Structure formats: structure tokens, C-alpha cells
Amino acid sequence: MRTILFCALAVAALPAFALADDDSVSCTTKPQSAWMKLEVAASKVEEAGYSDVRNIKATGSCYEIYAFTAKHERAEVYMNPVTAEIVKAEVED
């Protein structure tokens, strides 16, 4: 019985963990109609020193950009889609 209860609680908690991750980065409160085009975002992230942009997608209030650093390390960059400010960057070791 404890195992069933534990499993039920674990499954119920999964969406909360997912939402906590999505809300961890906030980039803008502006509507998507004010956001720059994806091509412009790609050029802005390259100007910031990243290269070989692989993918750009809207995630929450940010652009999530997959690219490489100057040292050819994979990077996941969160960019403000209005100002092109890099809000967060995660580099894979």
C-alpha cells in the first residue's frame, strides 16, 4: 500500500517540477508581437560570441537558442526576444 501511495505522489509531483523549471527564467513581459524575428535573434547571439546556431525556439517568455561557444562547447542560451539581452547561458562541459 505504501508503494502505491508513493508512486501516486511521485506522479502527481512531476508537473510541479516541470513548471518550476520553465518558470526559472523570465525574459520579457512584452507580447510576442513585439519580439524580434528568429533570424535577427540568431545574428544577435552570434554577435555575442556564439556560433553555429542549431535551433531557436520560443520557451515561455524567452528565446531558447542552441549554439556553440568560441571553444566549440555546446551552449543553451536564453535570450530576451525584445532586447537581445542574454539572460542565462548554460555551457556543456
C-alpha positions in Angstrom: 0.0 0.0 0.0 2.8 2.4 0.8 4.4 1.7 -2.6 1.2 2.6 -4.4 0.8 5.8 -2.3 4.5 6.8 -3.0 4.1 6.2 -6.8 0.9 8.2 -6.8 2.6 11.1 -5.0 5.6 11.0 -7.3 3.5 11.1 -10.5 1.4 14.0 -9.0 4.6 15.9 -8.3 6.1 15.6 -11.8 4.1 18.5 -13.3 5.2 20.8 -10.5 8.9 20.0 -11.2 8.4 20.8 -14.9 6.7 24.1 -14.2 9.4 25.1 -11.7 12.0 24.6 -14.4 10.0 26.6 -17.0 9.5 29.5 -14.7 13.1 29.7 -13.6 14.0 32.1 -16.5 11.9 35.1 -17.2 12.9 37.3 -20.1 10.2 39.8 -21.0 6.6 40.7 -20.3 6.1 42.1 -23.9 3.7 40.3 -26.2 5.1 38.1 -28.9 4.1 40.6 -31.5 6.9 42.8 -30.1 9.5 40.1 -30.3 12.3 40.2 -32.9 12.3 37.7 -35.7 14.2 34.4 -35.2 16.8 35.4 -37.9 17.6 38.6 -36.0 17.9 36.7 -32.8 20.3 34.3 -34.4 22.5 37.1 -35.6 22.4 38.8 -32.2 23.6 35.7 -30.4 26.4 35.3 -33.0 27.4 39.0 -32.3 27.5 38.0 -28.6 30.2 35.4 -29.4 28.3 32.2 -30.1 28.5 30.4 -33.4 26.8 27.6 -35.4 23.3 28.3 -34.2 21.5 25.0 -34.4 18.0 25.8 -33.1 15.9 28.7 -31.8 12.5 28.3 -30.2 10.2 30.4 -28.0 10.1 29.0 -24.5 7.9 30.8 -22.0 9.0 34.5 -22.3 12.4 33.8 -23.9 14.1 32.6 -27.0 15.9 29.4 -26.2 18.9 29.1 -28.6 21.2 26.1 -29.1 24.6 27.1 -30.4 28.3 26.7 -29.7 30.8 28.8 -27.8 34.1 30.1 -29.3 35.7 27.0 -27.7 33.2 24.7 -29.6 31.3 23.8 -26.4 27.6 23.3 -26.7 25.6 26.1 -25.3 21.9 26.6 -24.4 21.3 30.4 -24.4 18.1 32.1 -23.1 17.7 35.5 -24.8 15.3 38.3 -24.2 13.4 38.3 -27.5 12.8 42.1 -27.4 16.2 43.5 -26.3 18.5 40.6 -27.3 19.9 40.5 -23.7 21.3 37.1 -22.8 19.5 36.3 -19.6 21.1 32.9 -19.0 23.6 30.6 -20.7 24.3 27.0 -19.9 27.6 25.6 -21.4 28.1 21.8 -21.6 31.5 20.7 -20.3 
